[in-house]
């Protein structure tokens, strides 16, 4: 598309920060802001989120954490092998059943303050739609983003693109007419939009 400006990630991030303000936050970030920010809590909430919708994840996490906020109550392996403290280690995190790169990286970024990119369906779809990266799987998108995305945005990209992908850059018929980055977006794969 010749009428598009080159994609400027700093500009895109600033615009998206503004446009997502009225939308609910990404669940894991919302929980962390409410004090549920230990590696264990973020990991458990992420595991729940893989299998449920955000509204269910939030209420389920609240109920679970009201009963058990530490591994001593629900995670025998964390207690037995790691002394009750879940380490901020990607390999250890991924060794738990059901934990892949997305959850491990979200725990590392949110709970451990380590620069990590949590690529879910929204981050994958949006960054590829922009033409910022061109990859077929979330795992490959994560690697591509690690090569081009400034590290200062590695954790924030998930926090921003989850609500952006749910409410503006939706999977089908995205709201291109109200998109704050439409002047830069290559609209890869967009057949029909609003």
Secondary structure as GFF3:
##gff-version 3
##sequence-region A 1 194
A	DSSP	alpha_helix	9	19	.	.	.	ID=ss1
A	DSSP	alpha_helix	27	33	.	.	.	ID=ss2
A	DSSP	alpha_helix	39	51	.	.	.	ID=ss3
A	DSSP	alpha_helix	54	67	.	.	.	ID=ss4
A	DSSP	alpha_helix	71	74	.	.	.	ID=ss5
A	DSSP	alpha_helix	76	82	.	.	.	ID=ss6
A	DSSP	alpha_helix	90	94	.	.	.	ID=ss7
A	DSSP	alpha_helix	101	106	.	.	.	ID=ss8
A	DSSP	pi_helix	107	111	.	.	.	ID=ss9
A	DSSP	alpha_helix	121	130	.	.	.	ID=ss10
A	DSSP	alpha_helix	138	148	.	.	.	ID=ss11
A	DSSP	three_ten_helix	151	153	.	.	.	ID=ss12
A	DSSP	alpha_helix	156	167	.	.	.	ID=ss13
A	DSSP	three_ten_helix	176	178	.	.	.	ID=ss14
###
